[in-house]
Amino acid sequence: MTLSAPIIRTIEWKEETVVVLDQRALPHEEVYLTCADYQAIADAIRLLAVRGAPAIGVAAAMGMALGAMGISVQHMPQFLGRFHKIGDILIATRPTAVNLQWAVDRMRAVARHEQHLPLAALVQRLKAESCTILEEDLRCSTRIGACGVPLLAPEDVVLTHCNAGALATAGGGTALAILYQAKAQGLPFQVYACETRPVLQGARLTAWELQRAGIPVTVITDNMAGWLMQQGRITKVLVGADRIAANGDVANKIGTYPLAVLAHHHRLPFYVAAPCSTIDITTPTGGGIPIEERDPHEVTHIDGTLITPPQVAVCNPAFDVTPAAYVTAIITDQGIIEPPLARGIHAVMEAVR
Ligand code: MRU
């Protein structure tokens, strides 16, 4: 299988530091942050320098490795205790995207299983595991892309929300990986990108990525999707996910749920693309998914300018939950899951266990 997505390296090791593409500066500037310790990674995740569920999973794994490098104790039990606490700090940075918890748990499991190693060797083993997680994420993008392409048809007009592209992963994308592979295969299609208030991941990041890849993209404000569907100008909706519950309910960027309801009303397919690391079978339904509430400043200000009356009350949930009933299919790295989603999710997760 060839990787036809335009890889954008969002995060990588440079010797003993982790270098992150700072997505807050895009699309105007390509700025890189050098993280020398786990606190810098925690800040980069919390402040959205690195964002998107798979990307923050990779960042958390690297943060764990940086944390391990900074622990100066002589004995393994103390090391494991401190390593565990670093995981708690990283998990607390963003509660909704389960990839973060998944990556931390995986790093903790490596530390537990390899605790017979000398400390210095264990630290190197943890760094190597974070590289494996990054490589796996790139392969997931390729597989999601390949699985999803057959769902597209010539002249499709695909609506997407937020950014589920290369920037949201180690470098290949989820929802947008499908579009990249479709383009590589010569399929003619175009994309509408919702701007995605309040942080504007669609207008800033998805538009930047797609334009760079030569895919025709039109930015709309979030309140325009219904009208476009009513006019017959959208043929499919394709989004990513931050956490998928065992029953197929999907948490994704705030504003995804209304798009799913609109797609249902207009009888348009509503596809979700995500790696299996985004599926959380320990959470039975979407009601159990924690929804991150972010700083009101994101709503009251645009580019540093106050746009509301000062002191006005603000509500700023970063994600919403789309009920499984509105999801046409979930495109994973292990294949396409069709309704009944709960059964398909169970089968796929059994296979990857
Ligand atoms: O707050 P963000 O920018 O991290 O939110 C990202 C999203 O909601 C994406 O759609 C999701 O993580 C899927 S990314 C492949």
Boltz pocket constraint, residues with backbone or C-beta under 6 A from the ligand:
constraints:
  - pocket:
      binder: B
      contacts: [[A, 50], [A, 51], [A, 52], [A, 53], [A, 54], [A, 97], [A, 161], [A, 162], [A, 163], [A, 164], [A, 165], [A, 168], [A, 169], [A, 173], [A, 174], [A, 175], [A, 201], [A, 239], [A, 240], [A, 241], [A, 242], [A, 252], [A, 253], [A, 254], [A, 273], [A, 318]]
      max_distance: 6.0
